[in-house]
């Protein structure tokens, strides 16, 4: 699991997926990711996520689908967890480009061996991930005045609200109903694996 809707849309031209299938995939990502925003804080405050701050951030950042959903879930716990979760999530997003390159080369090679024409599609670059890395480096240098950083943090709250609003506007539950119960069942199975499998992996690693 690299990313959420951004990964679905980035892989669409490489896999030559039908647009309606991509729309269903995005809708399920939004549905289960939004569910995580509410469930994770509930699980934490109920005492079911017995992690320290770092491990909890790794768990949230490694299992929740979208960046905005990661921030939404972790911010209902504490700022330190939010920081760790965001870094983990953006590390996942940063893997998008190399995985796209490897998959594209594999598909071209497979098409060539099959006697087809492996035409390369333009590589979609997740610019928000690039921007995150650049700003993280700049912020680490401590060259931005504190008052500007404070203003950016206030703007961040507004930007996050707009991001979550955009996710809601783009969600069409009719697309999920049209896809049928098998798609929802698969999405639910993968979601349970993220919850339980991710918990077990983080528990063993920490």
Number of C-alpha atoms within 10 A of each C-alpha: 13 19 23 20 20 20 20 20 17 18 20 16 17 21 14 9 13 10 12 12 15 16 19 23 22 23 22 25 22 23 19 19 23 22 14 23 22 14 12 24 19 16 13 15 12 10 10 10 17 14 17 11 18 15 20 25 25 25 27 29 29 25 25 30 28 25 25 22 27 26 22 21 26 25 17 17 18 13 13 14 24 25 18 20 30 22 19 21 27 21 18 17 22 21 15 21 17 10 13 19 12 11 15 22 15 13 16 18 15 14 14 13 11 10 9 11 12 17 12 12 11 9 14 17 14 16 10 13 19 14 11 15 16 11 12 12 11 12 13 9 9 9 8 11 9 10 9 10 12 11 10 13 12 11 12 12 11 11 14 16 13 13 15 17 11 11 18 14 9 12 18 16 13 10 17 20 12 11 15 10 11 9 16 17 11 12 17 14 12 13 20 13 14 20 17 11 14 18 22 13 12 15 15 8 8 10
